[in-house]
Amino acid sequence: MSDLASYSLQTIGLAALALVYFSRSKKIDSYSLGLVIFWTLGVIYIYAKYRTDQAQFYSNDQAFHLLIVQHYIPTEGINLSSAIPLRYIITLPAYFLSRFGLDVVLLFKFSQLVFALLIFRHAKLVLESYGIILRRWMVLYFAGPLLVFMSLLGLRDVLLAFFTLSFLFPITEKGRYLGILVVALLRPHLAAALVFGFIAEYLYRRAKPRLLVTGHAIALLISYVIGALSFPIGNLVLNGNRIRIPSTIFSIEYFSQIGLNLIGLQFLVLDGDDAGVVAASTVFLLLARLVFVDTILSPSTFLFFCTKPTQLVRQETLRISTAMFFFYGLIFQNQMITNSTRQNLPFITVMGVIAVIRLCDYGVIKSQQYSARKFEVPIA
C-alpha cells in the first residue's frame, strides 16, 4: 500500500471517529458535517502535495511538534519540568497513539479538528444561554474560515481558542479552571494575559468610572503598559535574567502593530523573515483576507460595540479586551515572538461570540426568540 493510500485511510478513519462522537444523538448539524468533510479532503490534499514536508506547510511549529514526539520524548523520557517547553498536553497523546502506527502530524491535525467542533458546540450553548437561536451568519464570527483552515494544521491554536472560550464563558466552574490550566501549559503568556483580564475587570468595576467609553480606553492603555513592564519580570522568573525596564513602550511602530493586529493586517508592518510571518507576498496576504474575513469582521464588530457600553456581557468584554492589550504589550517586548493571525485566534473566537450577542441585543440583526438573559455559570 502506498504512503498516500495509508495516510488517506487513516484520515478517513479518524474523520469517521469524529462523526460518530459528534452525532451521538443520531444526527449531526450541517456545520459539523461540512467541517469534517472539508477537513478530510483538505488534510489528504496537503499530504498529497507536500508528503513528508507537510510539517513545513504554513508553520514550522508543526515540525517542532513532530520533533518532540519522534526525538525528545523517546530520548529524554517524560518529566514534569518539560511539560511546558515540550507541550505535553498535545504531544503526549500523539506520542502514545503513534505507537499504533498512526501518522504523528495527522494526530495533531485530528486534535485540531476535534477542538474546532467543540468550539462550535460550546459557542452554540453560550448563545442559547442568552436565548439566541443559532443562525448561519453567526458561525462566521466565532467558527469561520480561519478556524476551519487552522484545523488542517498540526498546531495548538484551535485548542487554545477552545480553552480560552471555556475560561471566559464556562459551562461549569470546573471548566473555567481547566481552561486556564491548559492555556498555561501551552502558552503561558496568554494565560497570564487572561488572568490579568479578570483582575483588570474587577478593579475597573470597583472604580466605577462615569465615562464608560473613556474609562475603557484608559483601561486598555494601562493594560498595554503593564503587559510591557511584565516582560522583564517574567524573564527574571523564567530565565533568571536581570530586570531591565523596556526602553521603548510607546512608539508609532507599536501602535501601528496594535491597530493592524486588531483587523488582522499586522503583516503590513512586519518583515517577511520574522518568526510567525507566512512567506507570501503582501498582495496575496491581502487577497487572503477576502477568504478569512472573520479576522477583520469579529474584532471590528467587537470594537464597535466597545463604544456602546451595556451591562450585557460587560464583564467578558472588559476581560478579553484588557487581556488582549496586556498580551500585545508583553509580546512586543519579546524579539523572539512575532504576533501572527493564528496567535490571535483565541481572542478572535471570544470576540466573535460577544459580537453575535451584542448584534442581537443592539437590534442590528434580529434573532428569533432572543432575550437578553444574563449568562450564568451553572454549578456542576
C-alpha positions as CSV (number, residue, x, y, z in Angstrom):
1,M,0.0,0.0,0.0
2,S,1.4,3.4,-0.9
3,D,2.1,6.1,1.6
4,L,-0.7,8.3,0.3
5,A,-3.2,5.4,0.4
6,S,-2.2,4.6,4.0
7,Y,-2.4,8.2,5.1
8,S,-5.8,8.7,3.4
9,L,-7.2,5.6,5.1
10,Q,-6.0,6.9,8.5
11,T,-7.5,10.3,7.8
12,I,-10.9,8.8,6.8
13,G,-10.9,6.6,9.8
14,L,-10.2,9.5,12.2
15,A,-12.9,11.6,10.5
16,A,-15.4,8.8,10.9
17,L,-14.5,8.6,14.6
18,A,-15.2,12.3,14.9
19,L,-18.6,11.9,13.1
20,V,-19.6,9.0,15.4
21,Y,-18.7,11.0,18.6
22,F,-20.4,14.3,17.5
23,S,-23.5,12.5,16.2
24,R,-24.3,10.5,19.4
25,S,-27.8,11.9,19.3
26,K,-28.2,10.1,15.9
27,K,-28.0,13.4,14.0
28,I,-25.2,15.9,13.2
29,D,-25.6,19.6,12.3
30,S,-24.7,20.7,8.8
31,Y,-21.7,22.8,10.0
32,S,-20.0,19.9,11.8
33,L,-20.6,17.6,8.9
34,G,-19.3,20.1,6.5
35,L,-16.2,20.8,8.6
36,V,-15.4,17.1,8.9
37,I,-15.7,16.5,5.2
38,F,-13.7,19.6,4.3
39,W,-11.0,18.6,6.9
40,T,-10.7,15.1,5.4
41,L,-10.3,16.3,1.9
42,G,-8.0,19.2,2.9
43,V,-5.7,17.1,5.0
44,I,-5.4,14.5,2.3
45,Y,-4.7,17.2,-0.3
46,I,-1.9,18.8,1.8
47,Y,-0.2,15.4,2.3
48,A,-0.6,14.5,-1.4
49,K,1.1,17.8,-2.4
50,Y,3.8,18.0,0.3
51,R,4.2,14.4,1.7
52,T,6.7,14.4,4.5
53,D,7.2,18.2,4.1
54,Q,3.6,18.8,5.2
55,A,5.1,19.7,8.6
56,Q,6.6,22.8,7.0
57,F,3.4,23.9,5.3
58,Y,2.3,27.3,6.7
59,S,4.2,27.0,10.0
60,N,7.3,25.1,11.1
61,D,5.8,24.7,14.6
62,Q,4.3,21.5,13.2
63,A,7.9,20.3,12.5
64,F,8.8,21.2,16.1
65,H,5.8,19.1,17.4
66,L,6.9,16.2,15.2
67,L,10.5,16.5,16.6
68,I,9.2,16.4,20.1
69,V,7.3,13.2,19.5
70,Q,9.9,11.4,17.4
71,H,13.1,12.6,19.3
72,Y,12.8,14.4,22.6
73,I,10.2,12.2,24.3
74,P,11.8,8.9,23.3
75,T,15.4,10.0,24.2
76,E,14.7,12.2,27.3
77,G,11.7,10.4,28.7
78,I,8.8,12.2,30.4
79,N,9.4,14.6,33.2
80,L,7.4,17.3,34.9
81,S,9.9,20.1,34.1
82,S,9.4,19.6,30.3
83,A,5.6,19.8,30.5
84,I,5.5,23.4,29.1
85,P,8.5,23.5,26.8
86,L,7.6,20.1,25.2
87,R,3.9,20.9,25.2
88,Y,2.9,17.6,26.8
89,I,-0.8,18.5,26.6
90,I,-0.8,17.8,22.8
91,T,2.5,15.9,22.3
92,L,2.0,13.1,24.8
93,P,-1.4,11.9,23.3
94,A,0.2,12.0,19.9
95,Y,3.2,10.1,21.1
96,F,1.2,7.2,22.6
97,L,-1.2,7.0,19.7
98,S,1.6,7.0,17.2
99,R,2.8,3.7,18.8
100,F,-0.2,2.1,17.0
101,G,1.2,3.2,13.6
102,L,-0.8,6.4,13.2
103,D,0.9,9.4,11.5
104,V,2.1,11.9,14.1
105,V,1.3,15.1,12.2
106,L,-2.1,13.7,11.3
107,L,-2.8,13.1,15.0
108,F,-2.0,16.7,15.7
109,K,-4.4,17.8,12.9
110,F,-7.1,15.5,14.3
111,S,-6.9,17.1,17.7
112,Q,-7.4,20.5,16.0
113,L,-10.5,19.2,14.2
114,V,-11.9,17.9,17.5
115,F,-11.5,21.2,19.2
116,A,-12.8,23.1,16.3
117,L,-16.0,21.0,16.6
118,L,-16.0,21.6,20.3
119,I,-15.7,25.4,19.8
120,F,-18.8,25.3,17.6
121,R,-20.8,23.3,20.1
122,H,-19.6,25.4,23.1
123,A,-20.4,28.7,21.4
124,K,-23.8,27.4,20.5
125,L,-24.5,26.6,24.1
126,V,-23.3,30.1,25.2
127,L,-25.6,31.7,22.7
128,E,-28.6,29.6,23.7
129,S,-28.0,30.6,27.3
130,Y,-28.7,34.2,26.1
131,G,-31.9,33.0,24.3
132,I,-30.2,33.2,20.9
133,I,-31.1,30.6,18.3
134,L,-28.0,29.9,16.2
135,R,-28.2,31.2,12.6
136,R,-25.7,30.5,9.8
137,W,-24.3,34.1,9.7
138,M,-23.4,33.8,13.4
139,V,-20.9,31.0,12.7
140,L,-18.8,33.3,10.6
141,Y,-17.9,35.3,13.7
142,F,-16.6,32.5,16.0
143,A,-16.1,29.4,13.8
144,G,-15.4,31.0,10.4
145,P,-12.8,30.3,7.7
146,L,-9.8,31.0,9.9
147,L,-10.8,28.3,12.4
148,V,-11.6,25.9,9.6
149,F,-8.2,26.5,8.0
150,M,-6.4,26.1,11.3
151,S,-8.0,22.7,11.8
152,L,-6.0,21.5,8.8
153,L,-2.7,22.2,10.6
154,G,-0.8,20.3,13.3
155,L,-0.6,23.3,15.6
156,R,-2.0,24.3,19.0
157,D,-4.1,27.4,18.2
158,V,-7.5,25.8,17.9
159,L,-7.1,24.1,21.2
160,L,-6.0,27.3,22.8
161,A,-9.1,29.0,21.3
162,F,-11.4,26.5,22.8
163,F,-9.9,26.6,26.3
164,T,-9.8,30.4,26.2
165,L,-13.5,30.4,25.3
166,S,-14.2,27.9,28.1
167,F,-12.3,30.2,30.5
168,L,-14.3,33.3,29.5
169,F,-17.6,31.6,29.0
170,P,-17.5,28.4,31.2
171,I,-20.4,26.0,31.2
172,T,-19.3,24.8,34.6
173,E,-16.9,26.4,37.1
174,K,-14.6,23.4,36.7
175,G,-14.4,24.2,33.0
176,R,-13.0,27.7,33.8
177,Y,-10.2,26.2,35.9
178,L,-9.4,23.5,33.4
179,G,-9.4,26.2,30.6
180,I,-6.7,28.4,32.3
181,L,-4.6,25.4,33.2
182,V,-4.4,24.1,29.7
183,V,-3.7,27.5,28.3
184,A,-0.9,28.0,30.8
185,L,0.7,24.7,29.8
186,L,0.6,25.6,26.1
187,R,1.1,29.3,26.0
188,P,2.0,30.7,29.5
189,H,2.0,34.4,28.4
190,L,-1.6,34.0,27.1
191,A,-2.7,32.5,30.4
192,A,-1.0,35.5,32.2
193,A,-2.9,37.9,30.0
194,L,-6.3,36.1,30.6
195,V,-5.8,36.2,34.4
196,F,-4.8,39.8,34.2
197,G,-8.0,40.5,32.3
198,F,-10.0,39.2,35.2
199,I,-8.1,41.3,37.7
200,A,-8.4,44.4,35.4
201,E,-12.1,43.9,35.1
202,Y,-12.6,43.6,38.8
203,L,-10.6,46.8,39.5
204,Y,-12.5,48.6,36.8
205,R,-15.8,47.6,38.3
206,R,-14.7,48.8,41.7
207,A,-13.5,52.1,40.3
208,K,-17.0,52.7,38.7
209,P,-15.9,55.2,36.0
210,R,-18.5,57.7,35.0
211,L,-17.4,58.0,31.4
212,L,-17.5,54.3,30.4
213,V,-16.0,54.6,26.9
214,T,-13.2,56.8,28.1
215,G,-12.7,54.6,31.1
216,H,-12.5,51.5,28.9
217,A,-9.9,53.2,26.7
218,I,-7.8,54.2,29.7
219,A,-8.0,50.6,31.0
220,L,-6.7,49.3,27.7
221,L,-3.8,51.7,27.7
222,I,-2.9,50.8,31.3
223,S,-3.2,47.1,30.4
224,Y,-0.8,47.5,27.5
225,V,1.8,49.3,29.7
226,I,1.5,46.7,32.5
227,G,2.0,44.0,29.8
228,A,5.2,45.7,28.6
229,L,6.5,46.1,32.1
230,S,5.7,42.5,32.9
231,F,8.0,41.1,30.3
232,P,11.3,41.7,32.2
233,I,9.6,40.3,35.3
234,G,8.7,37.1,33.5
235,N,12.2,37.0,32.0
236,L,13.6,37.1,35.6
237,V,11.3,34.4,36.9
238,L,11.7,32.0,33.9
239,N,15.3,32.6,32.9
240,G,16.9,34.3,35.9
241,N,17.9,37.3,33.8
242,R,18.4,40.7,35.3
243,I,15.3,43.0,35.2
244,R,15.7,45.7,32.6
245,I,12.9,48.3,32.2
246,P,11.9,48.5,28.5
247,S,13.5,51.4,26.8
248,T,10.5,51.8,24.4
249,I,6.9,51.2,25.3
250,F,5.2,53.8,23.2
251,S,6.1,54.2,19.6
252,I,4.5,54.6,16.2
253,E,5.7,51.1,15.3
254,Y,4.0,49.5,18.3
255,F,0.8,51.5,17.9
256,S,0.7,50.6,14.2
257,Q,1.1,46.9,15.1
258,I,-1.7,47.1,17.6
259,G,-4.1,48.8,15.2
260,L,-3.3,46.4,12.4
261,N,-3.4,43.4,14.7
262,L,-7.0,44.3,15.6
263,I,-8.0,43.8,12.0
264,G,-5.7,41.0,11.0
265,L,-3.3,43.1,8.9
266,Q,-0.2,43.1,11.1
267,F,1.9,41.6,8.2
268,L,1.8,45.1,6.6
269,V,4.4,46.3,9.2
270,L,6.3,43.1,9.7
271,D,9.3,41.8,7.9
272,G,8.7,38.6,5.9
273,D,11.6,37.0,7.7
274,D,10.1,37.5,11.1
275,A,9.1,34.4,13.0
276,G,5.4,33.7,12.6
277,V,5.0,35.6,9.4
278,V,3.9,33.5,6.4
279,A,6.3,33.6,3.5
280,A,4.0,35.2,0.9
281,S,3.6,38.4,-0.9
282,T,1.6,41.3,0.6
283,V,-0.9,41.2,-2.3
284,F,-1.5,37.5,-1.7
285,L,-2.0,38.1,2.1
286,L,-4.4,41.0,1.4
287,L,-6.4,38.8,-1.0
288,A,-6.5,36.0,1.6
289,R,-8.4,38.4,3.9
290,L,-11.3,38.1,1.4
291,V,-11.4,34.5,2.4
292,F,-10.5,34.8,6.0
293,V,-13.0,37.7,6.5
294,D,-13.5,36.7,10.2
295,T,-10.0,38.1,11.0
296,I,-11.4,41.5,10.3
297,L,-15.2,41.1,10.9
298,S,-15.0,39.7,14.5
299,P,-12.6,42.2,16.0
300,S,-14.1,45.2,14.2
301,T,-17.6,44.4,15.3
302,F,-16.4,43.7,18.8
303,L,-14.6,47.1,19.0
304,F,-17.6,48.9,17.6
305,F,-19.7,47.6,20.5
306,C,-16.9,48.6,23.0
307,T,-18.1,52.2,22.2
308,K,-21.7,51.2,23.0
309,P,-21.5,50.2,26.7
310,T,-24.1,47.9,28.2
311,Q,-24.4,45.6,31.1
312,L,-24.8,42.6,28.7
313,V,-21.5,40.7,28.5
314,R,-19.9,43.8,30.0
315,Q,-17.6,41.7,32.2
316,E,-16.5,39.4,29.4
317,T,-15.9,42.4,27.1
318,L,-13.6,44.1,29.6
319,R,-11.8,40.8,30.4
320,I,-10.9,39.9,26.9
321,S,-10.1,43.4,25.7
322,T,-7.7,44.2,28.6
323,A,-6.2,40.7,28.3
324,M,-5.6,41.3,24.6
325,F,-3.8,44.6,25.2
326,F,-1.8,43.2,28.1
327,F,-0.8,40.4,25.6
328,Y,0.3,42.9,23.0
329,G,2.3,44.9,25.5
330,L,4.1,41.7,26.6
331,I,4.9,40.2,23.2
332,F,6.1,43.5,21.6
333,Q,8.9,43.4,24.2
334,N,10.0,39.9,23.2
335,Q,12.1,40.0,20.0
336,M,11.7,36.2,19.7
337,I,7.9,36.4,19.3
338,T,6.0,38.0,16.4
339,N,2.2,38.2,16.8
340,S,0.5,36.4,13.9
341,T,-3.1,36.0,13.0
342,R,-3.2,32.4,14.3
343,Q,-1.9,33.6,17.7
344,N,-4.9,35.9,17.7
345,L,-7.4,33.1,17.2
346,P,-8.3,32.7,20.9
347,F,-9.1,36.4,21.0
348,I,-11.0,36.4,17.7
349,T,-13.1,33.4,18.9
350,V,-14.2,35.0,22.1
351,M,-14.7,38.4,20.5
352,G,-16.8,36.7,17.8
353,V,-19.2,35.2,20.4
354,I,-19.5,38.6,22.1
355,A,-20.1,40.3,18.8
356,V,-23.0,38.0,18.0
357,I,-24.6,38.6,21.4
358,R,-24.3,42.3,21.0
359,L,-25.6,42.3,17.4
360,C,-28.7,40.6,18.6
361,D,-29.1,42.8,21.6
362,Y,-28.5,46.0,19.7
363,G,-31.2,45.1,17.2
364,V,-28.8,45.3,14.2
365,I,-29.8,41.7,13.3
366,K,-32.9,40.1,14.8
367,S,-32.7,36.5,16.1
368,Q,-36.0,34.7,16.8
369,Q,-36.9,34.2,20.5
370,Y,-33.9,36.3,21.6
371,S,-33.9,37.6,25.1
372,A,-31.0,39.4,26.7
373,R,-30.7,36.9,29.6
374,K,-27.5,37.2,31.7
375,F,-25.3,34.2,31.2
376,E,-25.0,32.3,34.5
377,V,-22.5,29.6,35.2
378,P,-24.3,26.5,36.5
379,I,-22.7,24.8,39.4
380,A,-21.7,21.3,38.5
